[in-house]
């Protein structure tokens, strides 16, 4: 598993740990564990542990970034999150490095625990040993009269006291005070040579006064660790110095007690302030947890733009979390898990929203791709009316389809609009040209209609029919005009021809045939001629089907009736005539339908 370099600075620590890989952190941990003083190494181990946890998070972020689907844009992709370190004890182990690091960490903790248990037992044993010395010292002070023997035994007990190791901290101060007091009592009660005693007392007085000055200087320090280590060391030295001049004993004792109390007050104030700070940090972290939960609770119907805003808010809350120090020891891990869980809920909802949005985008994209393909097929069409209606319908479908997503919407829309614009531009160019031509055609049709209206039959029927046909041919070839003008011209044209054909008194079939031909010629020469021919063809076909259905119905009815009576016979003849007429009409309409199909071809 590839790892990247990482820098992690422990909040509240003066030192920094800079590592490049998991392997180097493991090597660093092994080096620290080789040290004899494991308790001194604990802080360094904690720093390596937190740097390793941060490196695990960095690797997870890198893996997430590498698995973004190809082609995903920055708008679609969920904005990155700034994850916080996860305790290696509770985190899933991703590789052999993680397992090795956890093994080393467990071994170190076990070693520390063993040492502490051993030290606790030793301290308890030492406490009992020192208590026994004090009891013997009391007996020695109370009963020994031989100065030589008493002094020798006192020296042996004092040397034995020094060889006994540390005791539990909570008993140290009282025990040392009692021991010092007994030792002082020994020297006060055991008669020794005054010269030796006075010399030792003056010497000890000077040593303790110098020691008190050192303690008072130590109290000016700000480093809590330096204060804790120094006051303990000075107390050890104080108790190792013998008694002082009796007249000055209380003053020296009080001065030393005041000096050490000042240091302990400073240490205690530091830890009280630290607890207060931790409690404030806990409250601040709880506020961040509540804010993330409140943001998540308001996201039921959030739109995409709102997700970007609230994501920035959550990322800002995560950044604020990183700048808040530790909370109280018992609550720090709990509040972190609660914050992480709240963030996970938010980002899970965000992922679900954008996954759903991607599916919607995909459906819309496929639909609009289909609309685009239809528009591309129609862009070169010259059937202006029908194609314009189709494209307008496609445009309406496009509007109703919704968005195909930031990546595809503009691309598809540009191509779709280009196809529509190409058709409507071509139509405009054609119509502009037609308008120019129609201006000339209007004059020609006006003159032709006027000529037909003014035409006078010669009396020669064939000659007049040919003249009227010639008018029809000229009308068909006179070019197109606008639909509005065409209707007016067409009405005058049909009225004039009908008038002349009426005066010729043509037979019904012939007149209907000529009228049909005139109508076909009129449709061909009018606007959207093919459209009207197709419409007429469909009308004629339906009419044929209706008449044939009517014929079949009448034939069935004839088979159901009895025509034996005179009235029945008359009804039969009437129905036969109707069927015969329907047959002729069907044949006539079929002929018209063939003519229309021929024109359409």
N, C-alpha and C positions, 0 to 999 in steps of 0.2 A: 504493500500500500504506500503510495507516494505521500510524503509529508512536506510541508512548507515551513520556513523559519517563522518564529513567533516570539514576541516580547510581551511578558506579563509582569506588571508591577504590583506587588502586594499592597493593598490599601493600608496605610499606617506603618509600613516597614521602610527602613532607610535604605536597605540594599535592594538590588535588582538581580534577577536571574535571566540571563539571555541564552537561549538554546536554539539550535537550528532544526533538530530532528528528535523524534521519540528515542532513537538509539542513544543520542548524546545525553538526554535526560536520564535514561536508565543507567548509563555509565556514571553520571554525576551522583545518582542515588547510591550506586554501589560504592563509590569513593567515600561518601559521607558515612555509610554504614560501617566502613572499615575503621572509623574513629572509635577510640576507647570510650570517650565521654558521650554516650548516646543522648543524654538529656540536653547537653549543649547543642548537639546536632539536630535536635527536634525542630527547631525553627527553620534551619536550612532544608530539612526534609519537607516541611510544610510548604516552603516556597517552591521546591521542585515539583511537589504534588499539584499545586495550583497551576503552575506553568504547563504541566502535562495535560491537565484537564482543559485548559484553554486551547492547547494544541489539538486535542481531540475535536473540540467544537469547530476550530478553523478547518480541519479536514472534512468535517460533515458539511460545512458551508461550501467548500470547494466542490465536493461530490454533487451537491444539489445544483450548483451552477452548471456543472458539466452535463447534467441530465435534462436540461431544458430542451424541448423538442426543436429540431431544426426548422428554421423559417419563422419561429415565434418572434414577434416584435417586442420592443420594450414596453409598448402600450398594453399588450396582451399578457405579457408575463407578469405574475405577481411580483410587486416590489420586494427586493431582498430584505431579510430581517437580520438584526444584530443579536445573535444568540449569546447567552451567558454560560459560563462554565458549569459542567455537571460533575458532581462528586464522583470520583473514579470508583469508590466503593459501591455505588448504586447504579453506575452507568453500564450499559451492555458492552461486553468486551468484543472489539471489532477484529483484532488480529493477535498474533503471538506477542507483539510488543506490549499490548494492553495486558495480556495474561502475565508476562514476565514482570511488568511494572507493579501489578497488583500483588504478585507473590512477594516481591521485595518489600513492598509497603507493609504487607501483613507480617512478614518476618521481623521488620523493624519494630512495628507496634508490639509484637509479642515479646521482643527483646526488652523494650522499654518497660512493659508491664511486669516482666519477670524481675528486672532490676528493682523496680519500685516495690514490689512485694517483698523481695529479699531485704531491701533497705528498711522497710517498715518493721520487719521482724527483728533486724539487727538493732534498730532504734529502740524497740520495745525492750529487748534484752539489755541494751546499754542503760536504759532508764532504770531497770531493776537493779543493775549492778551499781549505778551511782547512788541510788537510794540506800543500798546496803552500805556503801562507803560512808554516806552521811550518818547512818545509824551508828556505825562503829566510831565515827568521829565524835558524835555526841557522847558516846560512852567514854571515849578517850578524854574528852574535855571534863566530863563529870567525875571520873574516878582515878585517873592517872596522877600520881604524885611525883614519880621519878621523872625529872625533866629530861634526862638523856633518853630514857626509853620512850617517853611520850613524843619527843621531838623526832626520834628515829622512826617511830611508827607513823607519825604524822607525815613525814617525808615519803614513806612508802605508800601511804594512802593517796597523797597528792600526786605521786608519780603514776599510781594505778588509775587515778581519776583522769589524768591526761591521756593515758593510753586507750581509754574507753572511747569508742566512736560516737557519732551523733545520736541524738535522741529525738522523739517526735517534737515538731516545732512548737506545738501548743503547750508543752511542758517546759520548754527550754528556759524561758525567761525566769519563771518562778523557781525552778530547780537551781539555776545558776545563782540567783539572788540568795536562796537559802544556803547554798554551799559557800558562797562568799561570806555570808554572815557567820556561818559556823567556823570557817577558816579564820575570820577576824576574831571571833570569840576564842578560838584556840590560842591565838597569839596574845589575846588580852588576858586569858585565864592561866595559861601555862607560863610559869616564870622562866624567863630566859635572861640571859645577860643583858642588862640595860644598854650597854654600849652597842651590842650587835642589834638589839631591837630598835634603838633610836636611829641607827644608821640605815637599817632597812626601811624603817618607816619614812624617813626623810627622802630616801631614794625613790620609794614607791609613790610618795606624794608628788614628787617632781615628774615621774613618769606618767602618772594619771592626769596631772595638770596639762602636760604636753598632749596627752591623748585627747583630753577634753577640747583643746584648741583645734586639733585635727578634726574632731567630730563637728565642732561649730563651723569650720571651713567647709566640711562636706555638706552641711545643711544648705549652703548657698548654691549647690549644683541643681540643675534642672532635669538631668537624666534619671528617671525612676530606677532603671536597672543599676546604674552606678550608685544610687542612694541605697537600694536594697542590699547590694553586695558589700558596699563600704560599711554600713552600720552593723552588719553582722560581723564583719572582720574586726571592727573596732570593739565590739562587745566581747569577742573572743580574747582580744588583747587585754581588755579591761579586767576580765576575770582571771587572766594569767598573771597579772601583777598582784603582788601581795598587799597586805594592809598598809594604811597610811597613818600619819600622825593623828592620834585620836581626837585632838582638839579641832582638826580640820576635816575629819571624816564626813560629817554631815553636810558641810558646805560643798566638799568635792563630790559627794554622792548626789546631792541635789542638782549641782551644776551639770554633772554627766547625765543624770536622768532627764533634766530639761532639754539638753542638747539632743539626746536620742529621741525624746518624745517629739521634738520639733520635726525631726526627720520622719518619724513614723506618721505624724500628722500630715506631712506633705505627701507621703506615699499613699496614705488612706484617702486624702483629698483627690489625688490623681485617679484612684480607682473608683471613687464616688462619681467624679466627673465623667469618667469613662462609662460607668453604668448609665449615668444620665444621658450621655451621648448615644449609647446603644439603644436606650429606650426611645429617644427622639428618632433615631434611625428606623426603629421598628414601626413607629407611628407613621413616618414618612413613607415607608415601604407599603404599609397597609393602605395608605391613600392611593398609591399607584395601582395596587391590586384592585381596589374599588373602582378606579377610573377605567381600567381595562374592561372590567366586568360591565360597567355602565355603557361603555362604547359598544360592547358585544350585544347587550340587550336591546340596543336601538337599531340593529342592522337587519331586521326582518325583511324590509322592502327596499333596501338600499340599492341605488343605481350605481353604474360603473364610476361616474365622477365622484360620488360620495365615498366609494371604497378607497379611492386614492387619498382623499382628505383624511379619512379615519385611519388609514394605514400609516400615514405620516404622523398622526397623533400617537398611535401605539408605538411606532419606532422612537418617537421622542420620549415616551414614557420609559421605554427600555434603556435609552441613553441616560435618562435621569436616574434610573435604578443603579447604573454602573457608577455613578458619582456619589451615591449614598454609601456610607461606611457600613461596618458590621452592625447587626442588631444584637440583642441579648443572646447569649450562647444557647439557651434552651429554645429560643424562637427563630434563630437565624435560618436553620435548614427548613423549618416548617413554612415560614413566610416566603422563602425562595420557591419551594415546590408549589405553593398556592399561586404565586405570580406566574411561574412558568406554565402551570395548567391553564390559567386565564388567558395567557398569550396563545397557547396552543389551540384553545377553543376558538379564539378570534381568527387565527390563520387557517384553521380547518374550515371555518365558515367561508372565509375568503376564497379558498381553493375550490370549494364546492360551487360557489357562485360563478367563478370564472370557468370552471369545467362545464357548467350548464350553459354559460354564455357562449363558449366555444362551439358546443353542439348546436345552439341556435344559429350562430354565425355560419356553421357548415350547411345547415338546411337552407338558409337564405341565400348563401353563396351558390349552391347548386341550382336553386330556383332562378336566380338572376342570370346564371350562366346559360340556362335554357332560354330565358327571355332574350338575352344577347344574341344567341344563335338564331332565333326566329327573326330578330331585327336585321341581322346581317343577310339573311335570305331575302328579305323584303326591300333592302335599301336600293336595289337596282331596278325594282319593278316600275313599269309605266302605267299600271292600272291605278291611276291617281286616287280615285275616290275610295275604292275598296281597300287599297293599301294604306291610305291615310287613316281610315277607320281602324284598321288592324293595329297600326303603330300606336294610335292614341289609346287603344285598349291595352297594348303592351305597356305603355307608359303608366297607365293607371295601375296595372298589376305591379309594376316596379315600385310605385309609391307605397302600395299596400303591403309589400313583402317585408319591409323593415330593413335594418342595416345588416350588411354582410361582414361587418367588422372593420376596424381601421386599416388593416392591411389590404383588404380586397375591395372595399366599397368604392373608393375613388377610381381604382383601376377599371373595375367593371363598368362604373357609371360613365367614365370617359369614352370607353369603346361603344357603349350603348347609345350615348348621346351623339357620338360621331356617326353611327349608322343612321339614326333618326334624322340628324341634320343633313346628311348626304341625300336622303330621299326628298325631304322637304325643300332643300335647295334646288334639286333637279326639277321638282314639280313647279317651283316658283319660276325658274328659268323657262320651263315649257309654257306655263300659263302666261308669262309676260309676252312670249313670242306669239301665243295664241291670241292674246288680247290685241296685238298689233294686226294679226291676220283677220281677227273677227271684226275689227273696225271697217275693213274693206268688205268683208262678207255681209255686214249689216246693210251696206248700200246696195250690194248685189241682190240680196233677198228682198229688200224693199222694192227695188225695181221689178224683180220677177213677180212678186205678189201683185204689184200694181198692174203688171202686164196680164196676169191670169184673170184678175178681176175685170179688166177692160176687154178681155177676149170675147168675141162674138162668134157663135157657131155659124158655120157656112151652110149647113143643111146637108152636107155630104157626111154621112155618119162615119164611114171609115176614115175619111180625112180628118174629121173632128176628133175621133178617138186617138189617131196618131199624134195629132197636135197636143191633146191632153197628156199622152204618154211622154211626149217631148218635154212638156212642162215639168212632169215628174222627174225625168232624167236630169233636167237642168237644176231642179230643186235639190236633188240628191248631191249634185256636184257643186252646189253653190257655197260650200264650206260651212264651218261651224260658227255659231254666235253664242253669247252667254245664255245660260238656261232661262233667265228672266225674259230676255228679248225673244229667245227661241219660242217660248210658249205663245207669245202674242203673234209672231209670224206664222207659227204652225196652225193656230186657230183660224187665221185669215186664209191661209193656204188651203186647209181642208174644206172650209166653208165655200171657197171659190170653186174648187174641183167638184165638190158634192153638188153644187148648183148646176155646173155644166153637165156632169154625168146624169143628173136628174132630168135635164132637158133632153138628153139623148135617149132616155127610156130604155136602158139596157136590161137584158134578162137578169133574173136574181142571181144565179150562180156566177155569171160573167161579171156582174157588178161587184159581187162580194169578192171575187178573185182579184179584180183590179183594185178594189179598196184595200184588200189585204196587202197586195204588192206595194201600193202607195204607203201603207203604214210601215211596212218593212223598210222601204227606202227612207222614210222619214226618221225611223229609229236609227238607221245606219248613219244618217247625216247629222243627227242631233248629238248633244254632249253625252259622253259616256255611252256611246252607241252599243258597245259589246255588252255592257251591263244590262241595258234595256232589252237587247235581243235575248240574253240568257233568261231574264225575268219573263219575257213573253213566251219563250220556249217552255219554261216550267209551268206557266199558266195554261198553255195549250195542252200539255201533257196531262195535267190534272183534269182538265175539262174532258179529255178523251176518256180517262179512267172513270169519271163520273157518269158519262153517257153510256159507256159499256156496262157499268154496274146497273144503271137504270134499265138497259136492254135485257140483261140477265134476269132482273127482278120481274120485268113484265113477262118474259118467256116462262118463268116459274109460275107466275100467277095464271097464265093461260092454261097450264097443265093442271091447275087445281080446280078450274071451273068447268061446268058442263054448258055447252052452247047449242043444245038441241032445240030450244024454243026460238021464236022469231026474234025476240029481243036479245037473246043470247047470241044469236048469229050476228046481229048488228054490232053487239059489243065486241065480238071476236074480230070482225072486219075493222072496227075502229082501232083496236089494239094492234092489229097487224100493220095498219097504216102508220101508227105511231112508231112501232118497232122499225118499220122500213125507213121512216124519216130519220129516226135516231141512227140507223146504219149509214144513211147518206151523210148525216152530220159528222159521224165518226170518221168516215173516209175523207171528207173534206178537211177535217181538223188534222188527220194524219198527214195529208198532203202538205198542209201549212207547217206542221211540225218538221217534216223532212226539209222543207225550204229553209226554215229557221236554222236547223242543224247544218245545212249546206252553207249558209251565210257565216255561221260561227266557225266553220272549218277554214 
